[in-house]
Amino acid sequence: MTDAFRVGERLLYYVKERDVTVVAEVIEPANRRNQVKIRVLESLVRALEGEERRVPESWLLRREGQLSSFLGGEQTWEDSLEEIRDTVLRALPRDLQPVESSQHPRKELYFRYDPEWVAFHIWMHPRDLELKLTLGIKDETKRKRAYELLRNRQSQIEAVLPEAHFNWSGTPPRAVFEPISWPGEEGPRPADVDHAVERLTLYITTLQPMLNNL
């Protein structure tokens, strides 16, 4: 983690839903949840300019407030995500193979399982990765059952995944998640790819057996 961001500091922030990097300024320092309040100053999507939002501190990138090569989502490191996907698929046993996985991953790699919307993701932004299990199950009974199963085994999960964080509220549908270090816009080193493979494989082999019989 970098030093605390200062009010007035100009930073870069990747807006996932618009697939664009913006220049923003800090208008409130990080709160207890490590969220920084920012105001968008410059963006190719003009509608974003002036918008204020709270974002995790780790999603902000110091680059002297200059728009960078990540602008517009140009950097995706698709080859690295494909390597992670292929290596994990080879490592998983037959009974833990996903129903579907990303064919052409761009910033996000996912492995989907039954029931629909049980999915493991790696989502990337300019500075970090986030590995997460999402439970956006449409069947309410199955969704509640999935959260109950995992919540009841939290101590067991923590024993295997001590870096894991938990969200039992269901909003957003991110149940178990973990940030992963990433070297930024220069792209991943082989060691970074290996680490992501190790973590994603461990998440699937630990959590998916608990959800196989919903």
Secondary structure by P-SEA (a helix, b strand, c coil): cccccccccccccccccccbbbbbbbccccccccbbbbbbccccccccccbbbbccccccccccccccccccccccaaaaaaaaaaaaaaaccccccccccccccccccccccccccccccccccccbbbbbbbcccccaaaaaaaaaaaaaaaaaaaaccccbbbbccccccccbbbbbbbcccccccaaaaaaaaaaaaaaaaccccccccc
